[in-house]
Amino acid sequence: MNLFETNRLQLRELKTSDASDVFEYCKQVDIVNMVGMRFHTSIDVSSKYIEHELKKRETYAIVLKDDEKLIGTVSLRKQENDSKLDIRLVSCVLNPVYWGNGYAAEAIKILLKQAFEKESVHKVIGGHYSFNKQSETLNKKLGFVYEGTLREVKLYNGKLIDVVQYSMLLEDYRKASKEWK
């Protein structure tokens, strides 16, 4: 698994010792529900989540370089498709204590660069539940292109909700990455 760095962040493989940092935000029902994760009832559940993610090797720990604090995770998951195209789904969950600092965008930009410039990925999908306005703003800020809304496809708190889908192709990445600061 690759290691990526920016001025502020390090993206690295998850470690079992990260369980308490992961539990810190995954024990918050509203946070995990926003991204469709399972609620963590204990550090042991967070440890099992880390073990599961380590087997797939698609999820990175987002770590602050200054103090080595894990503040979230970011994934770039391969999506099966009939055309055998390399299509990935990007997802990010961040401890709300660190929201509003541009960390999610910074982490996703690193993976988009890797996907399009090094791995020749055909397409990256970025989606969110219709009520998740933070993810909507992030997708637009990064230059993802709106593809459509899947109406009433997820059950959330006993109600059917929509999923909004965005994507990025190589030409979208080239255009968007020129505008990133």
Buried (B, 14 or more C-beta within 10 A) or exposed (E): EEEBEEEBBBBBBBEEEBBEBBBBBBBBEEBBBBBBBEEBEEBEBBBBBBEEBBEEEBBBBBBBEEEEBBBBBBBBEEEEEEEEEBBBBBBBBBBBEBBEEBBBBBBBBBBBBBBBEEEEBBBBBBBBBBEBEBBBEBBEBBBBBEEEEBEEEEEBEEEEBBBBBBBBBBEBBEEBBEEEE
